[in-house]
Amino acid sequence: MQEPWPASSSDGLGRMAAQLLIEQGHRAVLHARNEQRARDAMAAVPGAEAVIIGDLASIAQTRKVADEVNQLGAFDAVIHNAAVGYQEPRRLLTEDGLPHVFAVNTLAPYILTALIRRPQRLIYLSSGLHRSGDPGVDDLKWEKRRWNGTQAYSDTKLHDTMLAFALARHWPGVYSNALEPGWVPTKMGGPRAPDDLDQGHRTQVWLASSDDPEAKVTGEYFFHKKLLAPHRVARDVERQERLLEACGQLSGIELPSA
Ligand SMILES: NC(=O)c1ccc[n+]([C@@H]2O[C@H](COP(=O)([O-])OP(=O)(O)OC[C@H]3O[C@@H](n4cnc5c(N)ncnc54)[C@H](OP(=O)(O)O)[C@@H]3O)[C@@H](O)[C@H]2O)c1
């Protein structure tokens, strides 16, 4: 039986993805930031195997999430879904001294990828806004630029796309892909988001579990189960390597080689 693991399923698209995986007969483990959100997640997704708790803004807690995932066994798929949005009004720093958006949206998926026992499939939630991401990866901590919340979010979604492509190169036995779900009315997307919410979770579930040849590819970018061209910068190998190196330095965690 497959065991796709939707990362962060206490709300929004992560929760919808977990519900759909279970409806389709898969086993799913949830993730939530704290005890209360864990209870919410388990109540919202009856049939989930378990919920793992940890705040992805903290490197220590993210490490613990990975340890607990590994204690549960090997997973077929990991969906890197959890993120914070584009409305942080100033440069909020985490306990590790990192911009909060970067810590949750970029560094946490890097850490979880590096530490969770290698699954068969990795899925990274990007966004159409990744096309506005800063092509340089030399100011991840926002020390050189004046803060801009939308730019900071867009940068992290470019990073998520780069992570997906870098992992496709580094781990050739794993299907590693990124997708954009559309601008949909979740807590993050807001009530006026124009795209179809009911399409927002389906591509990640398909990439996590389908035997369609179109889903068993690597290093690709999707929108609604169709290939879509990502920002060309995301395919720049040298920039991908710089991002991996920076994440390694900031977290103290090296990406295992192939
Ligand atoms: N909605 C859109 O229009 C849209 C568009 C493009 C891309 N995306 C991407 O789609 C993914 C899912 O977004 P969504 O729309 O479902 O947003 P959402 O409803 O705000 O859900 C985000 C999830 O991430 C969790 N999370 C945030 N910070 C966390 C932390 N520090 N530790 C642990 N969990 C944390 C949230 O937990 P809590 O519920 O406890 O806050 C929530 O479960 C994100 O990667 C987002 O960038 C969304």
The ligand as an ORCA input file, in Angstrom:
! r2SCAN-3c Opt
* xyz 0 1
  N      -3.794     29.420     -2.026
  C      -3.201     29.843     -3.118
  O      -3.773     30.620     -3.899
  C      -1.823     29.364     -3.466
  C      -1.268     29.822     -4.670
  C      -0.003     29.392     -5.028
  C       0.685     28.514     -4.198
  N       0.136     28.095     -3.029
  C       0.929     27.185     -2.196
  O       0.116     26.104     -1.779
  C       0.595     25.618     -0.502
  C      -0.562     25.465      0.449
  O      -1.122     26.753      0.664
  P      -2.634     26.972      1.143
  O      -3.249     27.863      0.141
  O      -3.255     25.667      1.471
  O      -2.369     27.850      2.448
  P      -2.984     27.737      3.914
  O      -4.420     27.420      3.870
  O      -2.539     29.000      4.571
  O      -2.211     26.480      4.516
  C      -0.850     26.530      4.803
  C      -0.521     25.396      5.739
  O       0.844     25.546      6.148
  C       0.878     25.439      7.562
  N       1.994     26.180      8.129
  C       2.298     27.471      7.956
  N       3.367     27.810      8.700
  C       3.735     26.685      9.368
  C       4.745     26.402     10.293
  N       5.616     27.330     10.722
  N       4.858     25.140     10.758
  C       3.998     24.197     10.358
  N       2.998     24.412      9.487
  C       2.862     25.651      8.995
  C      -0.439     26.030      8.023
  O      -0.696     25.667      9.336
  P      -1.803     26.493     10.177
  O      -3.114     26.114      9.562
  O      -1.595     26.032     11.563
  O      -1.493     27.952      9.963
  C      -1.382     25.412      6.996
  O      -1.714     24.097      7.338
  C       1.666     26.603     -0.042
  O       2.932     26.070     -0.304
  C       1.418     27.824     -0.919
  O       2.608     28.578     -1.112
  C      -1.115     28.502     -2.641
*
